[in-house]
Amino acid sequence: MKLLVYGAGVCGSLFAARMHEAGHDVSLLARGERLAALRRQGVRLAEEDGPAVRRVPVPVTEHPDGGYDLITVFVRTHQVDAVLESLAGVQGDVLFLLNWAAGPETLGAVIGRERVLLGFPMTGGTMDGDVVRYRRSNVLTRRVAMPIGEPDGRTTPRLERIVGTFRTAGINARAEPRMDAWLRTHAAFEVPLGQAVHAAGGPAVLADDPDAVRGMLHLMRQNLAAMERPPVPRAFAALRALPQGLLVSVLRRFLKSATAVHSGLSDASPATAAELERLAEQLRAPAGAR
């Protein structure tokens, strides 16, 4: 597979390294200082706080060329408009693996609706200088699959081909027939969570403030109640059904866990705040405006 990985942050770098090691023709698109670092040293990976750093010599590029079998996009929500413009004249199906609650129509309007696939990366980690420190896998994380779907929910030959290719590279992928609803459900949960963590100064700090966690849960419930369709996965319905005290306890425990600490929740950059604001705007938009 000739593959362009658009975005060289944590998720894009991890994905590109795995696909390169599996023998695929991969190019990792980056800009500025990140591009220069990748050209010098390749993708540098380390497991959470471990001392060992592994180097994967993934080819890098600053601009896409004429065409690919697949383009995977790993950028922040507020950066998507610029990506769409740069891909309008590049051939290949485009799999958007990112936070997105505005529906597939806004993507297809620029690059062609027939090219669009939706998904979400289930990997996590942080940038430590030029080193990607990824979350250590365990029994639970290995069971959580990367969802990928067609905008209309069909199981098409290209979707089956992509899922199969990712699996042969050791990436646990699965076809999700309700991908648009999955992304909106995730945003309904992610926006209050991310904004509360950002305001508190980190997940562990938020965990020590039960009132703030209760306020966060209230906003999550409001978002889920405003959705036009039932949440996907259905387990998110528990955020509206279970007692508040139980949910606050579970959320506080999660915020103190290694999973939360070694994830994007610990990123307090302006880019994080900009992404959360764009996601919140998408959630507030009326159904006809998406």
Residue pairs with C-beta under 8 A, 6 or more apart in sequence:
1 19
1 24
1 25
1 69
1 70
1 165
2 24
2 25
2 67
2 68
2 69
2 70
3 19
3 24
3 25
3 26
3 27
3 68
3 69
3 70
3 71
3 72
4 26
4 27
4 29
4 61
4 64
4 68
4 70
4 71
4 72
4 90
4 92
5 12
5 15
5 16
5 19
5 26
5 27
5 28
5 29
5 72
5 74
6 12
6 29
6 64
6 71
6 72
6 73
6 74
6 75
6 83
6 87
7 29
7 30
7 73
7 74
7 75
8 16
8 28
8 29
8 30
8 34
8 35
8 38
8 43
8 60
9 74
9 75
9 127
10 123
10 124
10 125
10 126
10 127
10 132
10 134
10 264
11 74
11 97
11 121
11 123
11 124
11 125
12 28
12 72
12 74
12 75
13 28
13 43
13 45
13 58
13 132
14 45
14 123
14 125
14 132
14 134
15 72
15 74
15 97
15 121
15 123
15 171
16 26
16 28
16 43
16 58
17 43
17 45
17 56
17 58
18 169
18 170
18 171
19 26
19 169
19 171
20 26
20 56
20 57
20 58
20 59
21 56
21 169
22 168
22 169
22 170
24 165
24 169
26 58
26 59
27 58
27 59
27 60
27 61
27 65
28 38
28 43
28 58
28 59
28 60
28 61
29 60
29 61
29 62
29 63
29 64
30 38
30 60
30 61
30 62
31 62
34 130
35 60
35 62
37 130
38 58
38 60
39 60
41 55
41 130
42 55
42 56
42 57
42 58
43 55
43 56
43 57
43 58
43 132
44 53
44 54
44 55
44 56
44 130
44 131
44 132
45 53
45 54
45 55
45 56
45 131
45 132
45 134
46 52
46 53
46 54
46 128
46 131
46 132
46 133
46 134
47 133
47 134
47 136
48 125
48 133
48 134
48 135
48 136
48 258
48 262
49 133
53 131
63 86
64 71
64 86
64 87
64 90
65 90
66 90
66 91
67 90
67 91
67 92
68 90
68 91
68 92
69 92
69 93
70 92
70 93
70 94
70 95
70 162
71 87
71 90
71 92
71 93
71 94
71 95
72 94
72 95
72 97
73 80
73 83
73 87
73 94
73 95
73 96
73 97
73 98
74 97
74 98
74 121
75 83
75 98
76 98
76 99
76 271
76 272
76 274
76 275
76 278
77 98
77 99
77 100
77 275
77 278
77 279
77 282
78 271
78 274
78 275
78 277
78 278
80 96
80 98
80 100
80 107
84 107
84 110
84 111
85 110
87 94
87 111
88 110
88 111
92 115
93 115
93 116
93 117
93 158
94 107
94 111
94 115
94 116
94 117
95 117
95 118
95 119
95 148
95 162
96 107
96 116
96 117
96 118
96 119
97 119
97 120
97 121
97 146
97 148
98 120
98 121
99 120
99 183
99 186
99 187
99 190
99 275
99 279
100 107
100 118
100 183
100 187
100 282
101 183
101 184
101 187
101 188
101 279
101 282
101 283
101 290
102 282
102 285
102 290
103 180
103 290
104 113
104 116
104 118
104 151
104 180
105 113
105 290
106 290
107 116
108 114
108 115
108 116
108 151
113 151
116 151
117 148
117 149
117 150
117 151
117 158
117 159
117 162
118 148
118 149
118 150
118 151
118 179
118 180
118 183
119 146
119 147
119 148
119 149
119 176
119 179
120 146
120 147
120 182
120 183
120 186
121 146
122 141
122 144
122 145
122 146
122 147
122 172
123 134
123 135
123 146
124 134
124 135
124 259
124 262
124 263
124 264
125 132
125 133
125 134
125 135
125 262
125 263
125 264
126 132
126 133
126 262
126 263
126 264
126 266
126 267
127 133
133 262
134 262
135 141
135 258
135 259
135 262
135 263
136 258
136 262
141 259
142 172
143 172
144 172
145 172
145 173
145 174
146 166
146 171
146 172
146 173
146 174
147 173
147 174
147 175
147 176
147 179
147 182
148 159
148 162
148 163
148 166
148 173
148 174
148 175
148 176
148 179
149 159
149 175
149 176
149 177
149 178
149 179
149 180
149 182
150 156
150 159
150 179
151 179
151 180
153 177
153 178
153 179
154 177
155 175
155 177
159 175
160 175
162 173
163 173
163 174
163 175
166 173
167 173
176 182
176 232
178 229
178 232
181 227
181 229
181 230
181 231
181 232
182 232
182 233
184 227
184 229
184 283
185 224
185 227
185 231
185 232
185 233
185 236
187 223
187 279
187 282
187 283
188 220
188 223
188 224
188 226
188 227
188 231
188 236
188 283
189 220
189 223
189 224
189 236
189 239
190 276
190 279
191 219
191 223
191 276
191 279
191 280
191 283
192 216
192 217
192 219
192 220
192 223
193 216
193 220
193 265
194 265
194 272
194 275
194 276
195 276
195 280
196 206
196 212
196 213
196 215
196 216
197 203
197 206
197 255
197 265
198 268
198 272
198 273
198 276
199 212
200 206
200 209
200 212
201 268
202 265
202 266
202 268
203 255
203 256
203 260
203 261
203 265
203 266
204 255
204 256
204 260
204 261
206 212
206 213
206 216
206 255
207 213
207 251
207 252
207 253
207 255
207 256
210 248
210 252
213 248
213 251
213 252
213 255
214 244
214 248
216 251
217 239
217 244
217 247
217 248
217 251
220 239
221 239
221 240
223 283
224 231
224 236
224 237
224 239
224 240
225 240
226 283
228 287
230 237
231 237
238 247
239 247
254 260
260 266
264 272
282 290
